[in-house]
Amino acid sequence: MTQLKILQDQSDKTETLRLSPQEVAVIESLRALRFGSVEVVLHQGRVTQILRSERIRFETA
């Protein structure tokens, strides 16, 4: 399990959450994208698939 510390809005309180490998994979998929989407498929409350669709944008000449 990976730990994630969350700083709550406008307070000095932090909360530590334990993340499963699947939750870490979702976060990593989100961070890896610049443009696109991430679809998380669940089965009985568990992550079974992560689908990542990435768009590559080119500057118009």
PyMOL Python script that loads the backbone (N, CA, C, O; Angstrom):
from pymol import cmd

cmd.read_pdbstr("""\
ATOM      1  N   MET A   1       0.828  -1.181   0.000  1.00  0.00           N
ATOM      2  CA  MET A   1       0.000   0.000   0.000  1.00  0.00           C
ATOM      3  C   MET A   1       0.877   1.251   0.000  1.00  0.00           C
ATOM      4  O   MET A   1       1.928   1.293   0.639  1.00  0.00           O
ATOM      5  N   THR A   2       0.430   2.247  -0.717  1.00  0.00           N
ATOM      6  CA  THR A   2       1.109   3.531  -0.778  1.00  0.00           C
ATOM      7  C   THR A   2       0.337   4.517   0.082  1.00  0.00           C
ATOM      8  O   THR A   2      -0.891   4.469   0.145  1.00  0.00           O
ATOM      9  N   GLN A   3       1.059   5.405   0.743  1.00  0.00           N
ATOM     10  CA  GLN A   3       0.400   6.406   1.560  1.00  0.00           C
ATOM     11  C   GLN A   3       0.350   7.728   0.808  1.00  0.00           C
ATOM     12  O   GLN A   3       1.287   8.085   0.094  1.00  0.00           O
ATOM     13  N   LEU A   4      -0.748   8.446   0.975  1.00  0.00           N
ATOM     14  CA  LEU A   4      -0.952   9.741   0.357  1.00  0.00           C
ATOM     15  C   LEU A   4      -1.334  10.705   1.449  1.00  0.00           C
ATOM     16  O   LEU A   4      -2.277  10.451   2.198  1.00  0.00           O
ATOM     17  N   LYS A   5      -0.612  11.818   1.556  1.00  0.00           N
ATOM     18  CA  LYS A   5      -0.959  12.830   2.544  1.00  0.00           C
ATOM     19  C   LYS A   5      -1.714  13.938   1.842  1.00  0.00           C
ATOM     20  O   LYS A   5      -1.277  14.440   0.807  1.00  0.00           O
ATOM     21  N   ILE A   6      -2.841  14.315   2.404  1.00  0.00           N
ATOM     22  CA  ILE A   6      -3.704  15.337   1.823  1.00  0.00           C
ATOM     23  C   ILE A   6      -3.735  16.536   2.770  1.00  0.00           C
ATOM     24  O   ILE A   6      -4.035  16.402   3.956  1.00  0.00           O
ATOM     25  N   LEU A   7      -3.423  17.695   2.229  1.00  0.00           N
ATOM     26  CA  LEU A   7      -3.511  18.929   2.993  1.00  0.00           C
ATOM     27  C   LEU A   7      -4.899  19.507   2.773  1.00  0.00           C
ATOM     28  O   LEU A   7      -5.286  19.799   1.641  1.00  0.00           O
ATOM     29  N   GLN A   8      -5.636  19.669   3.841  1.00  0.00           N
ATOM     30  CA  GLN A   8      -6.998  20.175   3.726  1.00  0.00           C
ATOM     31  C   GLN A   8      -6.971  21.674   3.479  1.00  0.00           C
ATOM     32  O   GLN A   8      -6.045  22.364   3.906  1.00  0.00           O
ATOM     33  N   ASP A   9      -7.986  22.177   2.789  1.00  0.00           N
ATOM     34  CA  ASP A   9      -8.062  23.585   2.406  1.00  0.00           C
ATOM     35  C   ASP A   9      -7.922  24.517   3.599  1.00  0.00           C
ATOM     36  O   ASP A   9      -8.614  24.372   4.607  1.00  0.00           O
ATOM     37  N   GLN A  10      -7.028  25.460   3.468  1.00  0.00           N
ATOM     38  CA  GLN A  10      -6.811  26.551   4.409  1.00  0.00           C
ATOM     39  C   GLN A  10      -6.729  26.107   5.866  1.00  0.00           C
ATOM     40  O   GLN A  10      -7.245  26.783   6.757  1.00  0.00           O
ATOM     41  N   SER A  11      -6.096  24.997   6.100  1.00  0.00           N
ATOM     42  CA  SER A  11      -5.820  24.582   7.474  1.00  0.00           C
ATOM     43  C   SER A  11      -4.501  23.827   7.453  1.00  0.00           C
ATOM     44  O   SER A  11      -4.012  23.420   6.400  1.00  0.00           O
ATOM     45  N   ASP A  12      -3.950  23.654   8.619  1.00  0.00           N
ATOM     46  CA  ASP A  12      -2.673  22.944   8.721  1.00  0.00           C
ATOM     47  C   ASP A  12      -2.875  21.454   8.960  1.00  0.00           C
ATOM     48  O   ASP A  12      -1.907  20.728   9.189  1.00  0.00           O
ATOM     49  N   LYS A  13      -4.115  20.993   8.911  1.00  0.00           N
ATOM     50  CA  LYS A  13      -4.396  19.584   9.156  1.00  0.00           C
ATOM     51  C   LYS A  13      -4.104  18.760   7.908  1.00  0.00           C
ATOM     52  O   LYS A  13      -4.476  19.141   6.799  1.00  0.00           O
ATOM     53  N   THR A  14      -3.450  17.652   8.097  1.00  0.00           N
ATOM     54  CA  THR A  14      -3.231  16.720   6.993  1.00  0.00           C
ATOM     55  C   THR A  14      -3.874  15.388   7.340  1.00  0.00           C
ATOM     56  O   THR A  14      -4.003  15.019   8.508  1.00  0.00           O
ATOM     57  N   GLU A  15      -4.267  14.685   6.304  1.00  0.00           N
ATOM     58  CA  GLU A  15      -4.881  13.368   6.467  1.00  0.00           C
ATOM     59  C   GLU A  15      -4.062  12.385   5.649  1.00  0.00           C
ATOM     60  O   GLU A  15      -3.718  12.670   4.501  1.00  0.00           O
ATOM     61  N   THR A  16      -3.750  11.252   6.215  1.00  0.00           N
ATOM     62  CA  THR A  16      -2.991  10.233   5.512  1.00  0.00           C
ATOM     63  C   THR A  16      -3.937   9.127   5.064  1.00  0.00           C
ATOM     64  O   THR A  16      -4.658   8.543   5.872  1.00  0.00           O
ATOM     65  N   LEU A  17      -3.922   8.851   3.767  1.00  0.00           N
ATOM     66  CA  LEU A  17      -4.739   7.780   3.206  1.00  0.00           C
ATOM     67  C   LEU A  17      -3.832   6.677   2.692  1.00  0.00           C
ATOM     68  O   LEU A  17      -2.759   6.957   2.159  1.00  0.00           O
ATOM     69  N   ARG A  18      -4.236   5.463   2.840  1.00  0.00           N
ATOM     70  CA  ARG A  18      -3.510   4.332   2.265  1.00  0.00           C
ATOM     71  C   ARG A  18      -4.163   3.997   0.929  1.00  0.00           C
ATOM     72  O   ARG A  18      -5.368   3.755   0.856  1.00  0.00           O
ATOM     73  N   LEU A  19      -3.356   3.987  -0.118  1.00  0.00           N
ATOM     74  CA  LEU A  19      -3.861   3.735  -1.467  1.00  0.00           C
ATOM     75  C   LEU A  19      -3.491   2.335  -1.919  1.00  0.00           C
ATOM     76  O   LEU A  19      -2.380   1.861  -1.682  1.00  0.00           O
ATOM     77  N   SER A  20      -4.435   1.685  -2.571  1.00  0.00           N
ATOM     78  CA  SER A  20      -4.171   0.368  -3.141  1.00  0.00           C
ATOM     79  C   SER A  20      -3.354   0.542  -4.421  1.00  0.00           C
ATOM     80  O   SER A  20      -3.294   1.649  -4.957  1.00  0.00           O
ATOM     81  N   PRO A  21      -2.731  -0.511  -4.919  1.00  0.00           N
ATOM     82  CA  PRO A  21      -1.994  -0.414  -6.191  1.00  0.00           C
ATOM     83  C   PRO A  21      -2.883   0.054  -7.341  1.00  0.00           C
ATOM     84  O   PRO A  21      -2.414   0.751  -8.241  1.00  0.00           O
ATOM     85  N   GLN A  22      -4.156  -0.322  -7.318  1.00  0.00           N
ATOM     86  CA  GLN A  22      -5.080   0.114  -8.366  1.00  0.00           C
ATOM     87  C   GLN A  22      -5.327   1.616  -8.291  1.00  0.00           C
ATOM     88  O   GLN A  22      -5.384   2.286  -9.321  1.00  0.00           O
ATOM     89  N   GLU A  23      -5.471   2.144  -7.089  1.00  0.00           N
ATOM     90  CA  GLU A  23      -5.672   3.577  -6.921  1.00  0.00           C
ATOM     91  C   GLU A  23      -4.435   4.359  -7.361  1.00  0.00           C
ATOM     92  O   GLU A  23      -4.550   5.417  -7.980  1.00  0.00           O
ATOM     93  N   VAL A  24      -3.274   3.843  -7.045  1.00  0.00           N
ATOM     94  CA  VAL A  24      -2.031   4.469  -7.488  1.00  0.00           C
ATOM     95  C   VAL A  24      -1.956   4.469  -9.013  1.00  0.00           C
ATOM     96  O   VAL A  24      -1.529   5.457  -9.609  1.00  0.00           O
ATOM     97  N   ALA A  25      -2.363   3.378  -9.645  1.00  0.00           N
ATOM     98  CA  ALA A  25      -2.344   3.286 -11.110  1.00  0.00           C
ATOM     99  C   ALA A  25      -3.280   4.318 -11.740  1.00  0.00           C
ATOM    100  O   ALA A  25      -2.956   4.890 -12.781  1.00  0.00           O
ATOM    101  N   VAL A  26      -4.435   4.561 -11.119  1.00  0.00           N
ATOM    102  CA  VAL A  26      -5.365   5.572 -11.630  1.00  0.00           C
ATOM    103  C   VAL A  26      -4.713   6.953 -11.552  1.00  0.00           C
ATOM    104  O   VAL A  26      -4.753   7.713 -12.520  1.00  0.00           O
ATOM    105  N   ILE A  27      -4.121   7.277 -10.421  1.00  0.00           N
ATOM    106  CA  ILE A  27      -3.467   8.578 -10.251  1.00  0.00           C
ATOM    107  C   ILE A  27      -2.314   8.744 -11.235  1.00  0.00           C
ATOM    108  O   ILE A  27      -2.151   9.812 -11.824  1.00  0.00           O
ATOM    109  N   GLU A  28      -1.518   7.702 -11.417  1.00  0.00           N
ATOM    110  CA  GLU A  28      -0.404   7.773 -12.365  1.00  0.00           C
ATOM    111  C   GLU A  28      -0.900   7.960 -13.797  1.00  0.00           C
ATOM    112  O   GLU A  28      -0.281   8.680 -14.579  1.00  0.00           O
ATOM    113  N   SER A  29      -2.009   7.318 -14.139  1.00  0.00           N
ATOM    114  CA  SER A  29      -2.592   7.485 -15.475  1.00  0.00           C
ATOM    115  C   SER A  29      -3.040   8.920 -15.692  1.00  0.00           C
ATOM    116  O   SER A  29      -2.845   9.475 -16.774  1.00  0.00           O
ATOM    117  N   LEU A  30      -3.633   9.521 -14.680  1.00  0.00           N
ATOM    118  CA  LEU A  30      -4.070  10.912 -14.782  1.00  0.00           C
ATOM    119  C   LEU A  30      -2.885  11.860 -14.932  1.00  0.00           C
ATOM    120  O   LEU A  30      -2.918  12.778 -15.751  1.00  0.00           O
ATOM    121  N   ARG A  31      -1.865  11.640 -14.160  1.00  0.00           N
ATOM    122  CA  ARG A  31      -0.697  12.526 -14.203  1.00  0.00           C
ATOM    123  C   ARG A  31       0.083  12.412 -15.497  1.00  0.00           C
ATOM    124  O   ARG A  31       0.753  13.362 -15.904  1.00  0.00           O
ATOM    125  N   ALA A  32       0.007  11.269 -16.145  1.00  0.00           N
ATOM    126  CA  ALA A  32       0.777  11.045 -17.377  1.00  0.00           C
ATOM    127  C   ALA A  32       0.143  11.718 -18.590  1.00  0.00           C
ATOM    128  O   ALA A  32       0.792  11.856 -19.626  1.00  0.00           O
ATOM    129  N   LEU A  33      -1.112  12.137 -18.476  1.00  0.00           N
ATOM    130  CA  LEU A  33      -1.818  12.721 -19.615  1.00  0.00           C
ATOM    131  C   LEU A  33      -1.693  14.235 -19.645  1.00  0.00           C
ATOM    132  O   LEU A  33      -1.731  14.897 -18.607  1.00  0.00           O
ATOM    133  N   ARG A  34      -1.545  14.768 -20.840  1.00  0.00           N
ATOM    134  CA  ARG A  34      -1.640  16.205 -21.026  1.00  0.00           C
ATOM    135  C   ARG A  34      -3.014  16.545 -21.605  1.00  0.00           C
ATOM    136  O   ARG A  34      -3.685  17.461 -21.130  1.00  0.00           O
ATOM    137  N   PHE A  35      -3.425  15.804 -22.629  1.00  0.00           N
ATOM    138  CA  PHE A  35      -4.762  15.925 -23.216  1.00  0.00           C
ATOM    139  C   PHE A  35      -5.302  14.512 -23.366  1.00  0.00           C
ATOM    140  O   PHE A  35      -4.573  13.624 -23.808  1.00  0.00           O
ATOM    141  N   GLY A  36      -6.541  14.285 -23.015  1.00  0.00           N
ATOM    142  CA  GLY A  36      -7.131  12.970 -23.192  1.00  0.00           C
ATOM    143  C   GLY A  36      -8.081  12.640 -22.062  1.00  0.00           C
ATOM    144  O   GLY A  36      -8.604  13.526 -21.385  1.00  0.00           O
ATOM    145  N   SER A  37      -8.295  11.356 -21.871  1.00  0.00           N
ATOM    146  CA  SER A  37      -9.227  10.925 -20.837  1.00  0.00           C
ATOM    147  C   SER A  37      -8.764   9.612 -20.214  1.00  0.00           C
ATOM    148  O   SER A  37      -8.019   8.836 -20.811  1.00  0.00           O
ATOM    149  N   VAL A  38      -9.231   9.401 -19.001  1.00  0.00           N
ATOM    150  CA  VAL A  38      -8.974   8.156 -18.287  1.00  0.00           C
ATOM    151  C   VAL A  38     -10.328   7.586 -17.892  1.00  0.00           C
ATOM    152  O   VAL A  38     -11.144   8.270 -17.274  1.00  0.00           O
ATOM    153  N   GLU A  39     -10.557   6.339 -18.250  1.00  0.00           N
ATOM    154  CA  GLU A  39     -11.800   5.656 -17.887  1.00  0.00           C
ATOM    155  C   GLU A  39     -11.449   4.526 -16.927  1.00  0.00           C
ATOM    156  O   GLU A  39     -10.586   3.697 -17.215  1.00  0.00           O
ATOM    157  N   VAL A  40     -12.119   4.505 -15.802  1.00  0.00           N
ATOM    158  CA  VAL A  40     -11.882   3.480 -14.790  1.00  0.00           C
ATOM    159  C   VAL A  40     -13.091   2.545 -14.793  1.00  0.00           C
ATOM    160  O   VAL A  40     -14.225   2.987 -14.610  1.00  0.00           O
ATOM    161  N   VAL A  41     -12.841   1.254 -15.001  1.00  0.00           N
ATOM    162  CA  VAL A  41     -13.900   0.255 -15.038  1.00  0.00           C
ATOM    163  C   VAL A  41     -13.893  -0.497 -13.718  1.00  0.00           C
ATOM    164  O   VAL A  41     -12.862  -1.012 -13.285  1.00  0.00           O
ATOM    165  N   LEU A  42     -15.055  -0.552 -13.088  1.00  0.00           N
ATOM    166  CA  LEU A  42     -15.194  -1.229 -11.805  1.00  0.00           C
ATOM    167  C   LEU A  42     -16.079  -2.453 -11.955  1.00  0.00           C
ATOM    168  O   LEU A  42     -16.989  -2.485 -12.784  1.00  0.00           O
ATOM    169  N   HIS A  43     -15.799  -3.449 -11.147  1.00  0.00           N
ATOM    170  CA  HIS A  43     -16.660  -4.635 -11.053  1.00  0.00           C
ATOM    171  C   HIS A  43     -16.789  -4.961  -9.576  1.00  0.00           C
ATOM    172  O   HIS A  43     -15.803  -5.292  -8.917  1.00  0.00           O
ATOM    173  N   GLN A  44     -17.987  -4.867  -9.066  1.00  0.00           N
ATOM    174  CA  GLN A  44     -18.275  -5.085  -7.650  1.00  0.00           C
ATOM    175  C   GLN A  44     -17.391  -4.218  -6.758  1.00  0.00           C
ATOM    176  O   GLN A  44     -16.853  -4.679  -5.752  1.00  0.00           O
ATOM    177  N   GLY A  45     -17.252  -2.940  -7.155  1.00  0.00           N
ATOM    178  CA  GLY A  45     -16.515  -1.978  -6.345  1.00  0.00           C
ATOM    179  C   GLY A  45     -15.007  -2.059  -6.451  1.00  0.00           C
ATOM    180  O   GLY A  45     -14.305  -1.348  -5.732  1.00  0.00           O
ATOM    181  N   ARG A  46     -14.490  -2.905  -7.326  1.00  0.00           N
ATOM    182  CA  ARG A  46     -13.041  -3.034  -7.503  1.00  0.00           C
ATOM    183  C   ARG A  46     -12.636  -2.603  -8.899  1.00  0.00           C
ATOM    184  O   ARG A  46     -13.354  -2.841  -9.869  1.00  0.00           O
ATOM    185  N   VAL A  47     -11.481  -1.968  -8.990  1.00  0.00           N
ATOM    186  CA  VAL A  47     -10.966  -1.544 -10.291  1.00  0.00           C
ATOM    187  C   VAL A  47     -10.540  -2.782 -11.064  1.00  0.00           C
ATOM    188  O   VAL A  47      -9.728  -3.578 -10.591  1.00  0.00           O
ATOM    189  N   THR A  48     -11.103  -2.935 -12.270  1.00  0.00           N
ATOM    190  CA  THR A  48     -10.725  -4.071 -13.108  1.00  0.00           C
ATOM    191  C   THR A  48      -9.959  -3.636 -14.349  1.00  0.00           C
ATOM    192  O   THR A  48      -9.175  -4.409 -14.901  1.00  0.00           O
ATOM    193  N   GLN A  49     -10.184  -2.396 -14.790  1.00  0.00           N
ATOM    194  CA  GLN A  49      -9.488  -1.884 -15.971  1.00  0.00           C
ATOM    195  C   GLN A  49      -9.285  -0.383 -15.840  1.00  0.00           C
ATOM    196  O   GLN A  49     -10.084   0.325 -15.226  1.00  0.00           O
ATOM    197  N   ILE A  50      -8.194   0.079 -16.433  1.00  0.00           N
ATOM    198  CA  ILE A  50      -7.962   1.508 -16.598  1.00  0.00           C
ATOM    199  C   ILE A  50      -7.696   1.721 -18.080  1.00  0.00           C
ATOM    200  O   ILE A  50      -6.741   1.178 -18.637  1.00  0.00           O
ATOM    201  N   LEU A  51      -8.551   2.516 -18.711  1.00  0.00           N
ATOM    202  CA  LEU A  51      -8.407   2.799 -20.134  1.00  0.00           C
ATOM    203  C   LEU A  51      -7.964   4.243 -20.282  1.00  0.00           C
ATOM    204  O   LEU A  51      -8.621   5.158 -19.785  1.00  0.00           O
ATOM    205  N   ARG A  52      -6.847   4.444 -20.966  1.00  0.00           N
ATOM    206  CA  ARG A  52      -6.319   5.788 -21.149  1.00  0.00           C
ATOM    207  C   ARG A  52      -6.315   6.124 -22.624  1.00  0.00           C
ATOM    208  O   ARG A  52      -5.759   5.387 -23.439  1.00  0.00           O
ATOM    209  N   SER A  53      -6.935   7.237 -22.961  1.00  0.00           N
ATOM    210  CA  SER A  53      -6.981   7.716 -24.329  1.00  0.00           C
ATOM    211  C   SER A  53      -6.225   9.044 -24.366  1.00  0.00           C
ATOM    212  O   SER A  53      -6.617  10.005 -23.704  1.00  0.00           O
ATOM    213  N   GLU A  54      -5.163   9.092 -25.127  1.00  0.00           N
ATOM    214  CA  GLU A  54      -4.333  10.290 -25.164  1.00  0.00           C
ATOM    215  C   GLU A  54      -4.476  10.994 -26.495  1.00  0.00           C
ATOM    216  O   GLU A  54      -4.481  10.360 -27.550  1.00  0.00           O
ATOM    217  N   ARG A  55      -4.589  12.290 -26.440  1.00  0.00           N
ATOM    218  CA  ARG A  55      -4.648  13.107 -27.646  1.00  0.00           C
ATOM    219  C   ARG A  55      -3.337  13.862 -27.766  1.00  0.00           C
ATOM    220  O   ARG A  55      -2.808  14.395 -26.791  1.00  0.00           O
ATOM    221  N   ILE A  56      -2.837  13.892 -28.977  1.00  0.00           N
ATOM    222  CA  ILE A  56      -1.614  14.648 -29.243  1.00  0.00           C
ATOM    223  C   ILE A  56      -2.001  15.820 -30.135  1.00  0.00           C
ATOM    224  O   ILE A  56      -2.518  15.632 -31.236  1.00  0.00           O
ATOM    225  N   ARG A  57      -1.749  17.020 -29.653  1.00  0.00           N
ATOM    226  CA  ARG A  57      -2.117  18.214 -30.396  1.00  0.00           C
ATOM    227  C   ARG A  57      -0.889  18.829 -31.032  1.00  0.00           C
ATOM    228  O   ARG A  57       0.171  18.935 -30.415  1.00  0.00           O
ATOM    229  N   PHE A  58      -1.057  19.233 -32.286  1.00  0.00           N
ATOM    230  CA  PHE A  58       0.026  19.865 -33.023  1.00  0.00           C
ATOM    231  C   PHE A  58      -0.318  21.331 -33.263  1.00  0.00           C
ATOM    232  O   PHE A  58      -1.481  21.684 -33.461  1.00  0.00           O
ATOM    233  N   GLU A  59       0.689  22.162 -33.242  1.00  0.00           N
ATOM    234  CA  GLU A  59       0.500  23.574 -33.566  1.00  0.00           C
ATOM    235  C   GLU A  59       0.135  23.696 -35.035  1.00  0.00           C
ATOM    236  O   GLU A  59       0.725  23.021 -35.879  1.00  0.00           O
ATOM    237  N   THR A  60      -0.824  24.543 -35.345  1.00  0.00           N
ATOM    238  CA  THR A  60      -1.167  24.763 -36.748  1.00  0.00           C
ATOM    239  C   THR A  60      -0.173  25.743 -37.352  1.00  0.00           C
ATOM    240  O   THR A  60       0.227  26.720 -36.719  1.00  0.00           O
ATOM    241  N   ALA A  61       0.214  25.461 -38.585  1.00  0.00           N
ATOM    242  CA  ALA A  61       1.239  26.301 -39.233  1.00  0.00           C
ATOM    243  C   ALA A  61       0.655  27.537 -39.844  1.00  0.00           C
ATOM    244  O   ALA A  61       1.384  28.342 -40.424  1.00  0.00           O
TER     245      ALA A  61
END
""", "prot")
cmd.dss("prot")
cmd.show_as("cartoon", "prot")
cmd.util.cbc("prot")
cmd.orient("prot")
